[in-house]
C-alpha cells in the first residue's frame, strides 16, 4: 500500500533526525522543498521535518494546543479529514 517504508531500527536513526527524513525523501524520489510532513508529534514530526528542510508540516492536534508558536509553514488540524481538504 505504500511506496516507501522506513523502519528506524533498520535505518539506525529515527525522527526527528534529518537523516530519517532524507531516507524517506530518497525512497520517494521527492525533493524536501516540495514535500509536506503529516504527523501527530510536534517535536518528531513537525519540528523534525522543518529542521530537515521540508516545505511544511500538517500537525494532527487531536484537540491539543501547539506547545510553541506555530510557524507559518505549519497547518494545525484536529484530524486528517479536515487537513487533507485544505492542502488542495
VOLUMDREN-119144 format. One record per residue (C-alpha): x, y, z; residue number from 1; residue in three letters. Coordinates in pm, whole numbers, plus 50000, padded with zeros to 5 digits. Layout:
BEGIN
<vogu u="X" v="Y" w="Z" k="NUM" r="ALA"/>
...
end
This chain:
BEGIN
<vogu u="50000" v="50000" w="50000" k="1" r="UNK"/>
<vogu u="50300" v="50232" w="50049" k="2" r="UNK"/>
<vogu u="50578" v="50312" w="49802" k="3" r="UNK"/>
<vogu u="50833" v="50362" w="50078" k="4" r="UNK"/>
<vogu u="50851" v="50229" w="50431" k="5" r="UNK"/>
<vogu u="51128" v="50343" w="50663" k="6" r="UNK"/>
<vogu u="51194" v="50140" w="50979" k="7" r="UNK"/>
<vogu u="51402" v="50346" w="51220" k="8" r="UNK"/>
<vogu u="51553" v="50035" w="51380" k="9" r="UNK"/>
<vogu u="51686" v="49921" w="51042" k="10" r="UNK"/>
<vogu u="51797" v="50271" w="50943" k="11" r="UNK"/>
<vogu u="51973" v="50333" w="51272" k="12" r="UNK"/>
<vogu u="51809" v="50674" w="51326" k="13" r="UNK"/>
<vogu u="51455" v="50797" w="51369" k="14" r="UNK"/>
<vogu u="51262" v="51121" w="51365" k="15" r="UNK"/>
<vogu u="51345" v="51399" w="51435" k="16" r="UNK"/>
<vogu u="51684" v="51319" w="51280" k="17" r="UNK"/>
<vogu u="51728" v="51483" w="50940" k="18" r="UNK"/>
<vogu u="51874" v="51150" w="50819" k="19" r="UNK"/>
<vogu u="51537" v="50980" w="50875" k="20" r="UNK"/>
<vogu u="51360" v="51240" w="50663" k="21" r="UNK"/>
<vogu u="51634" v="51222" w="50397" k="22" r="UNK"/>
<vogu u="51591" v="50844" w="50373" k="23" r="UNK"/>
<vogu u="51215" v="50880" w="50328" k="24" r="UNK"/>
<vogu u="51256" v="51152" w="50067" k="25" r="UNK"/>
<vogu u="51513" v="50944" w="49882" k="26" r="UNK"/>
<vogu u="51284" v="50642" w="49883" k="27" r="UNK"/>
<vogu u="51001" v="50851" w="49746" k="28" r="UNK"/>
<vogu u="51216" v="51038" w="49496" k="29" r="UNK"/>
<vogu u="51083" v="51361" w="49646" k="30" r="UNK"/>
<vogu u="51251" v="51697" w="49697" k="31" r="UNK"/>
<vogu u="51228" v="51841" w="50050" k="32" r="UNK"/>
<vogu u="51114" v="52181" w="49925" k="33" r="UNK"/>
<vogu u="50815" v="52011" w="49756" k="34" r="UNK"/>
<vogu u="50722" v="51785" w="50048" k="35" r="UNK"/>
<vogu u="50494" v="51827" w="50348" k="36" r="UNK"/>
<vogu u="50507" v="51604" w="50656" k="37" r="UNK"/>
<vogu u="50180" v="51495" w="50818" k="38" r="UNK"/>
<vogu u="50204" v="51372" w="51174" k="39" r="UNK"/>
<vogu u="50084" v="51399" w="51533" k="40" r="UNK"/>
<vogu u="50413" v="51452" w="51716" k="41" r="UNK"/>
<vogu u="50504" v="51819" w="51744" k="42" r="UNK"/>
<vogu u="50871" v="51754" w="51816" k="43" r="UNK"/>
<vogu u="50939" v="51449" w="51595" k="44" r="UNK"/>
<vogu u="50709" v="51521" w="51301" k="45" r="UNK"/>
<vogu u="50662" v="51898" w="51283" k="46" r="UNK"/>
<vogu u="50988" v="52035" w="51417" k="47" r="UNK"/>
<vogu u="51192" v="51747" w="51271" k="48" r="UNK"/>
<vogu u="51053" v="51799" w="50922" k="49" r="UNK"/>
<vogu u="51109" v="52174" w="50929" k="50" r="UNK"/>
<vogu u="51465" v="52131" w="51055" k="51" r="UNK"/>
<vogu u="51521" v="51877" w="50775" k="52" r="UNK"/>
<vogu u="51420" v="52141" w="50519" k="53" r="UNK"/>
<vogu u="51074" v="52018" w="50421" k="54" r="UNK"/>
<vogu u="50836" v="52277" w="50279" k="55" r="UNK"/>
<vogu u="50597" v="52244" w="50570" k="56" r="UNK"/>
<vogu u="50406" v="52021" w="50806" k="57" r="UNK"/>
<vogu u="50050" v="51935" w="50898" k="58" r="UNK"/>
<vogu u="50014" v="51871" w="51271" k="59" r="UNK"/>
<vogu u="49727" v="51644" w="51373" k="60" r="UNK"/>
<vogu u="49639" v="51815" w="51701" k="61" r="UNK"/>
<vogu u="49353" v="51588" w="51812" k="62" r="UNK"/>
<vogu u="49224" v="51877" w="52025" k="63" r="UNK"/>
<vogu u="49564" v="51967" w="52173" k="64" r="UNK"/>
<vogu u="49718" v="52312" w="52170" k="65" r="UNK"/>
<vogu u="50057" v="52352" w="51997" k="66" r="UNK"/>
<vogu u="50338" v="52350" w="52253" k="67" r="UNK"/>
<vogu u="50502" v="52651" w="52084" k="68" r="UNK"/>
<vogu u="50425" v="52933" w="51843" k="69" r="UNK"/>
<vogu u="50307" v="52789" w="51513" k="70" r="UNK"/>
<vogu u="50544" v="52870" w="51224" k="71" r="UNK"/>
<vogu u="50383" v="52989" w="50901" k="72" r="UNK"/>
<vogu u="50466" v="52664" w="50723" k="73" r="UNK"/>
<vogu u="50265" v="52454" w="50973" k="74" r="UNK"/>
<vogu u="49896" v="52378" w="50934" k="75" r="UNK"/>
<vogu u="49722" v="52269" w="51256" k="76" r="UNK"/>
<vogu u="49417" v="52045" w="51213" k="77" r="UNK"/>
<vogu u="49226" v="51823" w="51453" k="78" r="UNK"/>
<vogu u="49209" v="51526" w="51219" k="79" r="UNK"/>
<vogu u="49311" v="51414" w="50871" k="80" r="UNK"/>
<vogu u="48971" v="51467" w="50711" k="81" r="UNK"/>
<vogu u="48995" v="51843" w="50776" k="82" r="UNK"/>
<vogu u="49361" v="51873" w="50689" k="83" r="UNK"/>
<vogu u="49371" v="51697" w="50356" k="84" r="UNK"/>
<vogu u="49097" v="51914" w="50206" k="85" r="UNK"/>
<vogu u="49300" v="52226" w="50296" k="86" r="UNK"/>
<vogu u="49608" v="52102" w="50111" k="87" r="UNK"/>
<vogu u="49428" v="52116" w="49777" k="88" r="UNK"/>
end
